[in-house]
């Protein structure tokens, strides 16, 4: 099918996966391109020397959390008090994260080689001032005249074989599309054992982000309440050693223990 026919079909609402195949072919072709030492070195320096200091404010991953994990109190506290940094991540997860980071870097360097973006389009933290929210898309690339937000996910072979979608990445990429105004996204999944890939092309869907918008507005309202009336959202955890509280970066500020309430 020609690209022209594909566009006509999309205009008629005819569903097909041609665009996914075209993008997958484009991504596979990147492996045959020569390195770009100057651009790749600049990117690696950016990764090494980016300020990865203490987190402040809201983070996208918290806003898209499941209902059982989401806590308004935690988010409001994070706007006023210091978080516990990286103390609740087990060693085995740190190893997994490092492996995932290596896969991210491989694809990001390939995007540079294919002139799909420049260094500023890779792992660039963005900040939404209205909601005190930060987020970092893996890549913002351009194919033809279309911009895409790309989220890269590494999975094991067992998960990869069953993979027909990636619900977590879908929520993430829809949220990023809302925040950036970019209406197209690509979820790129790689089997970390075999290096096979699967791709899911997404378009922005307002219905997918209604909950996230509601959460942001609720946090903003509760923040204002705390500033004006010193009224904080009620706890959802009964005690600091509960399963959820023990993993919460705002536990000390929430229960006023340990680190306590260190103002930002």
N, C-alpha and C positions, 0 to 999 in steps of 0.2 A: 504494500500500500504506500502511495506517495505521501509526502508530508502535506501536500495540498489537500488530498483526500481525507487525511487524518483531521485536518483543521475543519473541513466541511462536516465531518461526522461529529466532531466535538460540538460544533455549533448546533447540530440537530439533536444533541443529547445522546448520541450513540456511544455506548460504553465500549472501550477497547483498551488493550494494554500496549498499543504501539509506541506511545510516548515513553513508557517505561523501558521498552526494548531499545529504543533509540538512545536513551540516556545511559543504559547499561553498556551498550556498545561503545559509547563515547568514553565512559569511565574505564572500560577494559583497554581501550587504545592508549590510555595514559601511560601504561606500563612500558610501552615501546618508545617513549620520548626520552631524550637525553636529560640529565640533571641540569638544573639552573643554579650553579654554585652560589652566585651572589645573592639571589632571592632566597634560596633555601637557608643560607647562613644567616641572613637577616631574620628570617622566621625563627630559626633555632635560638638566636640571641633573644628574640622577643619572648619566647617561652621560658628561657632561663632567667631573664632579668625582669620579667613582669613583676609588679608589686603584688605578691600573694599574701599580704599582711592580714590582720584581723578583719573578718567580715563585718560589715556594717549593714544594717537594714534588712529589707526583705530580699529573698532570693527566689527565683522562678521555681526551683525544684520544690520549695515549701508550698507554694500557692497551688501547684497541680497535684499535691499529695492526695492520697485516698481519704475518704471521709473519716475513717478510724484513726488516721495519722495526723490529720490537720487539726491545728489548735490555734484559735484566734489569740489567746493570751500569749502564747509563745511568740507569735509574730509581732504583737504590740510591744512586748518586752524588748524584742531585738532592736527596736527603734530608739530605745533609751539606755539600755545596759549592755555591757560587754558579754559576749558569748563565750562558752567553753569551746576552745579551738582544738579539734582533731583528737580529743581524748577518748572518744567513744568508738573509734574505728579499730576493730580487731586486726591483728597482723595479717591474717589470711586475706582480709578484704583489701588491705593496703597493697598486697602483692597483685591481686586481681586488678585493682585500679591502675597500677603501674603498667601492667600488660595491656590494658585497654588504652592507656595514654599512648603507648608505642604504636598501636594500630591507628589511632587518630592522627598521629604525626605523619605516618606513612601516607595516608590519603591526603592530608593537607599539603604535603610536599608535591604529591602528584597533581593536585589542583593548580599549584603554581606552575608546574612544568607544562600543563595544558593551557595556560593563560586563561583559566576559568575565573581567576581572581588575582588580586595582589595581596601582599602581606597583611594589609589592613582588613582584608576580608576573612582572615583566619583567626579564630580564638580571640576575637576582639570583644572585651567586656563593654556592655552598654548599660546606661543608667536612665531610668525613668524617674524624673524628679517629682512628678505628681504623687507617686506612690512610694518613693524612697526604695525603689526596686532595681536590683541589678540582674543581668542575664548575659550569658555568653554563648552565642551560637557557635557550633564547631566550624562552620564555614558559611559564607554568603557568596554564591558563585553566579555566573551568568553564562547561559547556553543560548546562543542565538540572541534574541532580544528579550529573553525571559530571565528574571532573577529568581534564584531559589535559595531558601535556607536549607542547609544540609545538617542532619544529625547522624553521627556515626556511632553504631552500636556493635560491640563484639559479643558473640554468644558461643557457647560450646556446641559440639556436633549434635548432641541429643536435642537441644533446643532448636538448633538450626533446621534440622530435618522436619520438624513439626511447624516451622514458622510460616504462617500465612498472613501475619500482621505483627506489629509491635505496639501494643496498646499504650505502654508508657511513653515511647518515643512519639507516638501520634499526639498525645496530649501536650507533650513538650513543644512539638513543632507547631501545633495549632496556636499555642500560647505565644510563641515567638512571632508567628505571623501577625497576630493581633497587635503585639507591641511594636513591630517594625513597619507594618503596613505592606509587607511583601506577601503576595497572595499565593505563592507556590512553594512547596517544600519537598525534600527528598529524604527519606529514611534509608540509610545505607547500612545493611547488616552484614557482618563478615563472620564466617566460621573461623574461630581462632585456631582450630586444629588443622583445617584443610585450606584456608584462605578463599573458599568459595564465597560468593556474595549473593544476596537477595536485596531487591530494592522495592520500595513502596513510594509512589509519587502521590503527594497530597496537595489538595487545593483548600484554600481557607473556607471554613464553615463556621458561621457566626454561632450556630446552635452548640458547637463543640466547646465554646469558650464562655458561655453565659455564666456558668458556675464560678469560673476564675474571676470574671468581672465583679460578680457579687461579693466574692471573698475580699477582693482589693478594696471595694467601697466600704465594706464592713470594717476592715482593719483601719482604714482612713478615719472613719467615724469614731471608732473606739480610741484611736490615737488622740483625736481632738478632745474626747471626753476626759482622757487622762491629763492632758495639758490644762484644761479649763477647770476640772473638778477633782483631779487626783483620783479618779475612779478607774480602777483596773478591772479587766475582764476576770470572771471567776475561774478558778482552777478546774481542770478536768481530771487531773491526777490527785488521788487522795493522799499519797505520801511519796517522798522523794526516791524511795527505792523500788517503786513499782516498775514493771517492765517498760512501760512507755517513758516514764520520767527518767529512768537510768540512761536512756539514749538521747535525751533531749538536750540540745546545746544551751538552752535557757534554764536548765534545772536549778542551778545555784541562785540565779536571780529570782526565779519563780518562788522558791521556798526560802530564799534569803539564808542560804547555808554556803559553806565552802568559800568560793570566790566572792559570794555575796552579790550585792548590787553595785557594780562599778559603773558609774555614769560615763557615757560616751562623750 
